[in-house]
Amino acid sequence: MEDGSQPTYRTLHMLVKHGDRGVLVLTVGVLLLGLLAVFMTGALWAAPLVLVGTGLLYVVARSYVELVRVIVDMLLPK
């Protein structure tokens, strides 16, 4: 918006374009790191917590991406 024109909202457009892939990468990364931590510490009781937490992270992140898509579709000028 340096020249006084309409704002571009680069981050929102990036989330719309790459949101699905980003959520998948984020979730798999957290899952792998969590399972690695469980097995490195020997606290096998925490493995179900990692799985449930990763599932919740996936749902929350996906809903955020969908919310951004709705906002971009409805509110931003085209």
MDTraj code that builds the backbone (N, CA, C; nanometers):
import mdtraj as md
import numpy as np

residues = "MET GLU ASP GLY SER GLN PRO THR TYR ARG THR LEU HIS MET LEU VAL LYS HIS GLY ASP ARG GLY VAL LEU VAL LEU THR VAL GLY VAL LEU LEU LEU GLY LEU LEU ALA VAL PHE MET THR GLY ALA LEU TRP ALA ALA PRO LEU VAL LEU VAL GLY THR GLY LEU LEU TYR VAL VAL ALA ARG SER TYR VAL GLU LEU VAL ARG VAL ILE VAL ASP MET LEU LEU PRO LYS".split()
xyz = np.array([
    [0.0831, -0.1175, 0.0000],
    [0.0000, 0.0000, 0.0000],
    [0.0878, 0.1241, 0.0000],
    [0.2042, 0.1134, -0.0559],
    [0.2971, 0.2248, -0.0575],
    [0.2499, 0.3374, -0.1488],
    [0.1794, 0.3035, -0.2542],
    [0.1415, 0.4047, -0.3525],
    [0.0003, 0.4584, -0.3329],
    [-0.0650, 0.4229, -0.2219],
    [-0.1981, 0.4742, -0.1942],
    [-0.3104, 0.3929, -0.2571],
    [-0.2796, 0.2826, -0.3219],
    [-0.3829, 0.1997, -0.3835],
    [-0.4460, 0.1086, -0.2777],
    [-0.5324, 0.0211, -0.3240],
    [-0.5989, -0.0734, -0.2347],
    [-0.4959, -0.1649, -0.1676],
    [-0.5181, -0.2006, -0.0396],
    [-0.4275, -0.2949, 0.0256],
    [-0.4353, -0.4324, -0.0406],
    [-0.3264, -0.5073, -0.0382],
    [-0.3230, -0.6351, -0.1091],
    [-0.3553, -0.7548, -0.0204],
    [-0.3400, -0.7433, 0.1115],
    [-0.3684, -0.8528, 0.2041],
    [-0.2948, -0.9802, 0.1629],
    [-0.1636, -0.9705, 0.1525],
    [-0.0819, -1.0829, 0.1047],
    [-0.0956, -1.2062, 0.1929],
    [-0.1003, -1.1874, 0.3230],
    [-0.1075, -1.3025, 0.4134],
    [-0.2394, -1.3772, 0.3970],
    [-0.3488, -1.3057, 0.3840],
    [-0.4778, -1.3707, 0.3635],
    [-0.4804, -1.4481, 0.2330],
    [-0.4272, -1.3892, 0.1273],
    [-0.4249, -1.4584, -0.0017],
    [-0.3319, -1.5796, 0.0014],
    [-0.2225, -1.5703, 0.0781],
    [-0.1334, -1.6856, 0.0934],
    [-0.2058, -1.7987, 0.1663],
    [-0.2824, -1.7651, 0.2710],
    [-0.3581, -1.8672, 0.3431],
    [-0.4648, -1.9312, 0.2555],
    [-0.5288, -1.8525, 0.1714],
    [-0.6303, -1.9077, 0.0814],
    [-0.5649, -2.0047, -0.0172],
    [-0.4503, -1.9658, -0.0694],
    [-0.3846, -2.0463, -0.1730],
    [-0.3156, -2.1700, -0.1160],
    [-0.2447, -2.1550, -0.0037],
    [-0.1623, -2.2643, 0.0488],
    [-0.2109, -2.3169, 0.1837],
    [-0.3300, -2.2814, 0.2253],
    [-0.3779, -2.3175, 0.3585],
    [-0.3894, -2.4662, 0.3820],
    [-0.4427, -2.5405, 0.2864],
    [-0.4598, -2.6848, 0.3050],
    [-0.3254, -2.7538, 0.3236],
    [-0.2310, -2.7194, 0.2381],
    [-0.0981, -2.7794, 0.2472],
    [-0.0289, -2.7375, 0.3774],
    [-0.0449, -2.6125, 0.4152],
    [0.0169, -2.5637, 0.5383],
    [-0.0366, -2.6331, 0.6626],
    [-0.1675, -2.6538, 0.6659],
    [-0.2276, -2.7235, 0.7806],
    [-0.1757, -2.8660, 0.7879],
    [-0.1649, -2.9322, 0.6746],
    [-0.1157, -3.0695, 0.6732],
    [0.0300, -3.0762, 0.7194],
    [0.1134, -2.9862, 0.6703],
    [0.2546, -2.9839, 0.7103],
    [0.2665, -2.9537, 0.8598],
    [0.1920, -2.8565, 0.9075],
    [0.1948, -2.8210, 1.0499],
    [0.1533, -2.9397, 1.1360],
    [0.0448, -3.0042, 1.1004],
    [-0.0081, -3.1137, 1.1809],
    [0.0860, -3.2339, 1.1814],
    [0.1363, -3.2712, 1.0650],
    [0.2277, -3.3856, 1.0591],
    [0.3569, -3.3541, 1.1349],
    [0.4058, -3.2315, 1.1231],
    [0.5260, -3.1933, 1.1970],
    [0.5078, -3.2020, 1.3472],
    [0.3959, -3.1510, 1.3964],
    [0.3686, -3.1569, 1.5404],
    [0.3504, -3.3019, 1.5847],
    [0.2846, -3.3820, 1.5036],
    [0.2660, -3.5234, 1.5369],
    [0.4001, -3.5953, 1.5470],
    [0.4871, -3.5751, 1.4479],
    [0.6170, -3.6422, 1.4499],
    [0.7031, -3.5953, 1.5668],
    [0.7042, -3.4656, 1.5919],
    [0.7819, -3.4147, 1.7052],
    [0.7261, -3.4650, 1.8386],
    [0.5956, -3.4702, 1.8489],
    [0.5342, -3.5195, 1.9725],
    [0.5645, -3.6661, 1.9964],
    [0.5528, -3.7477, 1.8914],
    [0.5834, -3.8902, 1.9063],
    [0.7320, -3.9123, 1.9329],
    [0.8168, -3.8328, 1.8708],
    [0.9603, -3.8419, 1.8978],
    [0.9888, -3.8098, 2.0450],
    [0.9259, -3.7061, 2.0961],
    [0.9442, -3.6701, 2.2371],
    [0.8932, -3.7800, 2.3293],
    [0.7805, -3.8418, 2.2933],
    [0.7252, -3.9498, 2.3755],
    [0.8232, -4.0665, 2.3820],
    [0.8757, -4.1062, 2.2686],
    [0.9638, -4.2225, 2.2679],
    [1.1031, -4.1915, 2.3221],
    [1.1482, -4.0678, 2.3096],
    [1.2789, -4.0318, 2.3658],
    [1.2740, -4.0233, 2.5181],
    [1.1617, -3.9814, 2.5721],
    [1.1499, -3.9712, 2.7177],
    [1.1012, -4.1010, 2.7809],
    [1.0440, -4.1888, 2.7016],
    [0.9929, -4.3143, 2.7558],
    [0.8562, -4.3011, 2.8193],
    [0.7930, -4.1865, 2.8055],
    [0.6606, -4.1649, 2.8650],
    [0.5529, -4.2085, 2.7651],
    [0.5374, -4.3400, 2.7517],
    [0.4440, -4.3933, 2.6515],
    [0.2987, -4.3581, 2.6818],
    [0.2705, -4.3230, 2.8071],
    [0.1345, -4.2828, 2.8426],
    [0.0933, -4.1541, 2.7714],
    [0.1910, -4.0755, 2.7257],
    [0.1609, -3.9478, 2.6610],
    [0.1292, -3.9624, 2.5124],
    [0.1526, -4.0796, 2.4552],
    [0.1263, -4.0992, 2.3120],
    [-0.0199, -4.0720, 2.2754],
    [-0.1175, -4.1224, 2.3510],
    [-0.2563, -4.0878, 2.3176],
    [-0.2853, -3.9378, 2.3272],
    [-0.2196, -3.8706, 2.4214],
    [-0.2383, -3.7260, 2.4336],
    [-0.1845, -3.6535, 2.3100],
    [-0.0730, -3.7004, 2.2591],
    [-0.0160, -3.6414, 2.1374],
    [-0.1117, -3.6615, 2.0209],
    [-0.1676, -3.7800, 2.0091],
    [-0.2599, -3.8084, 1.8986],
    [-0.3868, -3.7235, 1.9077],
    [-0.4438, -3.7136, 2.0264],
    [-0.5655, -3.6333, 2.0443],
    [-0.5357, -3.4855, 2.0230],
    [-0.4240, -3.4385, 2.0780],
    [-0.3865, -3.2983, 2.0607],
    [-0.3606, -3.2631, 1.9158],
    [-0.2973, -3.3536, 1.8429],
    [-0.2719, -3.3289, 1.7010],
    [-0.4028, -3.3270, 1.6228],
    [-0.4946, -3.4146, 1.6581],
    [-0.6255, -3.4134, 1.5925],
    [-0.6996, -3.2827, 1.6156],
    [-0.6940, -3.2340, 1.7381],
    [-0.7582, -3.1054, 1.7689],
    [-0.6898, -2.9899, 1.6959],
    [-0.5571, -2.9945, 1.6891],
    [-0.4837, -2.8923, 1.6150],
    [-0.5259, -2.8914, 1.4684],
    [-0.5423, -3.0085, 1.4096],
    [-0.5841, -3.0175, 1.2700],
    [-0.7215, -2.9526, 1.2494],
    [-0.8144, -2.9841, 1.3376],
    [-0.9503, -2.9292, 1.3237],
    [-0.9503, -2.7776, 1.3403],
    [-0.8785, -2.7274, 1.4393],
    [-0.8741, -2.5826, 1.4631],
    [-0.8052, -2.5107, 1.3474],
    [-0.6940, -2.5647, 1.2996],
    [-0.6217, -2.5004, 1.1899],
    [-0.7039, -2.5027, 1.0609],
    [-0.7706, -2.6142, 1.0333],
    [-0.8554, -2.6214, 0.9135],
    [-0.9703, -2.5222, 0.9215],
    [-1.0306, -2.5096, 1.0390],
    [-1.1418, -2.4165, 1.0523],
    [-1.0933, -2.2732, 1.0355],
    [-0.9724, -2.2432, 1.0817],
    [-0.9158, -2.1090, 1.0632],
    [-0.8960, -2.0793, 0.9146],
    [-0.8432, -2.1751, 0.8410],
    [-0.8231, -2.1555, 0.6970],
    [-0.9575, -2.1356, 0.6272],
    [-1.0557, -2.2135, 0.6647],
    [-1.1885, -2.1981, 0.6039],
    [-1.2487, -2.0621, 0.6381],
    [-1.2291, -2.0160, 0.7597],
    [-1.2791, -1.8848, 0.7999],
    [-1.2123, -1.7745, 0.7189],
    [-1.0834, -1.7858, 0.6983],
    [-1.0123, -1.6873, 0.6165],
    [-1.0665, -1.6893, 0.4734],
    [-1.0959, -1.8059, 0.4212],
    [-1.1513, -1.8153, 0.2849],
    [-1.2874, -1.7465, 0.2756],
    [-1.3696, -1.7652, 0.3769],
    [-1.4999, -1.6984, 0.3774],
    [-1.4821, -1.5471, 0.3824],
    [-1.3921, -1.5012, 0.4663],
    [-1.3675, -1.3571, 0.4769],
    [-1.3187, -1.3008, 0.3449],
    [-1.2240, -1.3692, 0.2834],
    [-1.1702, -1.3204, 0.1562],
    [-1.2786, -1.3193, 0.0489],
    [-1.3588, -1.4240, 0.0425],
    [-1.4647, -1.4325, -0.0595],
    [-1.5720, -1.3257, -0.0399],
    [-1.6065, -1.2979, 0.0853],
    [-1.7205, -1.2100, 0.1105],
    [-1.6830, -1.0632, 0.1295],
    [-1.5676, -1.0357, 0.1904],
    [-1.5411, -0.8996, 0.2331],
    [-1.4364, -0.8254, 0.1529],
    [-1.3432, -0.8955, 0.0929],
    [-1.2372, -0.8244, 0.0205],
    [-1.2830, -0.7875, -0.1195],
    [-1.2457, -0.6715, -0.1639],
    [-1.2816, -0.6327, -0.3017],
    [-1.2050, -0.7184, -0.4020],
    [-1.2717, -0.7414, -0.5151],
    [-1.2092, -0.8238, -0.6191],
    [-1.1672, -0.7412, -0.7355],
])
top = md.Topology()
chain = top.add_chain()
for i, resn in enumerate(residues, 1):
    res = top.add_residue(resn, chain, resSeq=i)
    for name in ("N", "CA", "C"):
        top.add_atom(name, md.element.get_by_symbol(name[0]), res)
traj = md.Trajectory(xyz[None], top)
